[in-house]
Every structure is written in C-alpha cells, then in structure tokens.
C-alpha cells in the first residue's frame, strides 16, 4: 500500500504528537507537523501541495477555494470542531476533498471569559507583573463585579455558561442577540432586553455569537457609543464581530473603560497592531480553546478520523 502524507498545521505549542496516539496510523501515513503560521496563501500552497491529508486547528489556516484548487493531492481535511467558517465547503466538495470534524469534550472559553473580566476589573496580571518587577506595592484600584450588570450578546451554549458563571459571582445578567427570544432567556434565567438596553445598561458586555456574514460587524459604532464610560467589553468569540476600527477609536479616546480581547480580525495579531499599544486593553493570543484537555480531545479524534477514512468509513463528516 502506498504511504500517504499528512500535514498537522499550526501546532504552535508542539503538543500534537504528544497528546494523541499517532502511531495508530503511522504504519500507513507519514506525519509532518507545521508549528508556525504560513506567511501567505502561496506559502501554504507551496508547503502543502504534496499532502493527501491535512489536519487543521480551528481557523488558524484558512482554506478558501483558491488554496484548495492549489492542492491537487488533497483527499482528506480534518478540522478541530464541527464547524469551520475558514473552509470553503462547496469548493472542497467540487475538488472531492472529504472534510471531517471533531467534537468538543470540554468548554474552555467560558472560564477564560470570566478570567478576562476579573483581569479587567481587578488587575491581577498587572499587579503580578509589578510585584515581579520589584515595585513596592499596589497601584490599581479594582471594581467589584458583584451587583454589576453583565450584558451577554448571544445566549447559546457558551453565552449560557458564561451567564451561570457570572451569576455565581453575584452579577445581574441581561442578554440580547438578533434571534434571541424571551423564552430562551427565561430558560437560562437571565433578563431579556433590547439591543439598545444591553449596551446602555451593561457594566460589562461579552460577545458569544458565531461569526457569519450576518454577524460580521454586528457590534458597530452606535453600540459602542451607547456604552457607559465606566463599562468594559470582552470578546472571546471572533474578532470581526466587533467593528475593529470603531473599537480602536473608543478605546483610544477612552470613551469606555477598556476591553478584554482574545480574538482578532487578523491572527496572529500583527506586532505593529495599535491594540498592542493601549494600556486599557487586556490582550490574550486566542486562548479560548488552548488547553491540554482540548488539544488531546481534538488530536485524538483526528487520529481516529484518519484511521476511519483509510478504512473507507469517514467519521463526523462535514462535506
């Protein structure tokens, strides 16, 4: 049997081969791990043109129609998660590429959201850095979140979990999204409000909708203008859901107190990004799903997916 070549992409932390049973398929497949993002689509095409199998980590490497057309040998594309907006599914079908996914075993984004909220309001990381730098004592005054209002944009699985965590901290939770109903809010135990009320009344706004054509730029200048000057916004969903220019402007002008951002329109976040220069912003490098447990779940299912496909029994097929 001819051996196939498999590319494991964007393994920034060099964990892929450590957390899953790759020897299960190594008798039939040669594995190559890429631990840096590609600098361009052409660089991706040049590097991947000889591979029959590709394992993608979320949307770190996009697969538009043009890239898929440049990969003539590609037969199987496995992505972490059961949805990946960065893959052109129609083009994959046309090129006869089987696309499969992996299931989430745990939800690690909701706790990160609360971590960003706590950092914004209590400055834990900043004070830690000052202590390690030899500063004498405290500098920042914190803000209590108990009794404050959290505005949740999107009340699906993640938004609901964040709501419960916030309630455990004693927060009042309100929610809105384009398709949200009062019945859904009642199920979760949060207040149903209008879009205008959410941005006007929330002390902290947190984003939990899926990126789509409808949600791209969903949070715009008018929404940000309604926020209190003491309010914060947190985004652990996808960068383009918030109008990036509008967000940068209100932060630079200190029209709101600050932001906690884990996701960006361009990832990795460019070194010269103006967001990196703002003192009222907490930045994390898309850590929402970056846990050892999460990677073990996804890479293990990728190995099983390759094995199943080799037996002509593809699992968790998306296209």
N, C-alpha and C positions, 0 to 999 in steps of 0.2 A: 504493500500500500504506500502511495506517495505521501510523504510527510507534508503537513500544511504549516503555514507560518501564522502566528498570532501576535498581534501588537496590543500591549496593555498601555493605554495612554494616560498621561497626566498623573502619574504616581509621584506627586511632589514629595511625599514623606517616605518613599521607598518601603512601603508596607505591603504592597500587593502580593509579593511572593512569600511573605512571612505569615500571612493570616489565613491562607486558603490552601487546599490540598491540590496544588497544580500538578504534582506527579501523577495524579489520576488520569491526566490526558497527555502527559509528556511522552508517552510511548508512540503517540500519533501526531503530536503538534510541537513545534519549536516556538518557545515563548521569548519575545523581546519586549522589554519594559522601557517606556519613554518617561523620564521623570522631570522633563521641562516642557512648558507650553511651546507650541510651534509659533514662529515669528510671523508667519503669513500662511494663507491658504496654499500658496505654491509650495512653501516649505513642507506643509503637511502632505501634499500630493506626492512630492519627491520622496519623502520618507516612507510613505505607506503604500506605494504603488505595487509592491511585490507581496503584500499580505492578503491572505484569504479570509482571515478572521481579525476583527478589531473589537476590543473591549474598551468602552468609553465611560469615563466617570462624569456623570451628570452632563452639564452643557459646557464643560471646560473646552472641548474642541467641537466646534460646530461642523455639521455635515450637510451643507447646502447642496443643491443639485449639481453645481459646478465641480465640487470636490468629489462627489460620488461618481460623476462621469469620468474623473481622472483616476479612478481606482478600478481598473478592469478586472482584477483578480478577486476583488472582494465578494465574498459569498455570505458571510455571517457578521452582523454588527450587534453586539450586546451592550446595552446601556444600563447603568445603575438607575433604579426606579422604573416605574411602569408608564412614565411619560417623559418625553424629552423634546421640547419645542425647538431645539437646535438641530434636529434631524429632519430632513425633507422626506417624509414618509412616502409621498407619491413618487418621488424620484427613486427611492430605494426599491419600490415595487417594480418600476419600469426597468431598473437595472438588475432585477431578480436577486436583490440582496434581502436575505431573511433578517428581520430586526426583532430582537427579543429584549425583555427587560428583567429586572429583579425586584423583589418585594422588600419593603421596609420592615425590619424586625422591631425597631425602636424609633421613637420620635425624639431626636436630639435638638431640634430647632427651638422648641418652646422653652426649654430651660435656658438656652442661650439668649433668647429674647428677654427673659427676666434678668439674666446677668447684665445685659446692656442697660436695662432700666435701672438696676442697682448701681452700676458704674456711673451713669449719668447723674443720679440723684445723691450718691454717697461718695463718689470719687475714690473708690477703693484702690484702683490701679494707680491713679496719680499719686495718692499719698504713699503707696507702697514704693513707687519709683523714687519719691523724695526721701523716704527713710533710707533706702539703699544708697542714695547719692550723698548721704551724710547730713541732710537737712535736719535741723534741731527738733521741730515738732510740727503740728498740723497747720495747714494753710487754707483748706477749703471748708466751707460751711455746707452741710448736707441739707437735703429736703426730705421730709417724711413722705412716704407713699401711702401709708395707712390713712384712709379717709379721702384720698385723692381720686380723681376720675381717670380711668383708662378707656380710651376710645379705640375699639378694635375694628379695623377695616377688613372684613372677611371673616365669616364665622363657620368655616369648615372645620376639618379635624384639628388643624393647627391653631386656628383662632379660638376654637372652643377650649383647647387645652391651656392656652395662654390665659384665657378668661378665668379658668378654675384656679390656676396658679396665682393670678393677681388677686382673686377673691380671698385666697388663703393668706395673703399679705394684708388683707383688710381694705382692698381697693373697691371702689364703686366702678362697675363695668358697664359701658354702653357700646352698642355696635351698629354698624351700617355697612352695606355693600349694595351694588346695583340690583341684585336679585334677592336680597335678604328679606325675610318675612317676619312679622311679629310672632308667629307661631314658632319659628326656629329659635328666636331669642328667648321665648318662654321655655322651650326645651332645655336650653343651656343655662337659663337663669340670669340673663343679662337684660339691660334696658334696650328697647328698640327706639332709635332716633333717626332723624333725617341726616342727610349728608352735612348740611349747614350746622345742625346742632352738634354733630360729632366733633367737627373741627373747632367750633366756637367754645364748647364746654370742656373738652378733654384737657387734662393736665399733661397727659402723655398719649400720643397716637401711635399705634403699632399696626404694621401692614401685614396682612395674611391672605392675599388673593393670588391666584395663579396668573402668571404673565401670559397674555394673549393679545391679539390685535385690539380687543375691546378694552383691556386693562392697561395697555401701554400709555403712559402719560395720564393715568386716571387721577392721580393727585397732582393738581396744577397750581398755578399762581394764586387763583382765587381761594382755594382751600387753605394754602399756607398762610395767606393774608388774614384769614379768619382766626388763626390760632392765637392764643394768649402769648404775650411777650415772655411769660414765665414757663411756657409749655415746651415739651420735647417731642421729637418724632423718632421712631425706631423702625428700621427696615431690615427684616431678615428674609424677605420674600424674593424679589428680583429688583435690581436697580432701576430699570426703565419704567417701573410702575409709578415712580415719582418723577416729575419733570426735573431733570438734573440741573438745568440752568436756573430754574426758579428756586430750587432748594439751596443751591450755592449762594444765590443772591440774598435770601432771607437770613442765612447763616452768617454771611459776611457782614451784613448790615445789622446783625443781632436783633432781628425782628422777632425771633423765637429764642428760647434759652439754649437750645442745642439739639444735636441729633446723635443717634447710635446707628451706625451703618455697617452692615455685614456684606452687602451685595452692591454691585456696580454695573453701570452700562457697559464698561469695558473691563474685563478681568483677565489677568491680574490688573489691579488698579495701577495706572501709569505712575512712575516715580515722580513726574512733574505735575501730577494732578493737584489742582488748587485745594481739594478737600484735605490733602495731607498737611496743609499749612494752617488749618483752622484749629484754634485752641478749644472751641466749644463743640467739637465733634469727637466721638469715640469711634475709631475705625478698627474693624477686625477683618481678616482676609478670607471671607466666605467660609466661616467655621460651622455654619448651621448643621451640616451632616458629618463634620470631620471628627469622628470618634473611632476608636479602635473597634468598638462593637459594630458600628455601622459599616466600616470597611470590611470586617470579617463576614458580615451578612452578604454584602454585595459581591465581593470577590468569590466567596464560596458558591454562590448561586451562578456566577459567571462560569466557573469550572464545571458545575453540573449542567449548565446550558450548552457549553461546548460539547461535553460528552453526549448529551441527548441529541444534539444536532448531528454529530458524527454517526449516530445510530439511526438517523433519519426520523427522529422523534423530537423536533424542537419544542422547548418549553417556554411558557409565558411569552408567546409570540405577539408582537405589536404590528408587524407588517410582513 
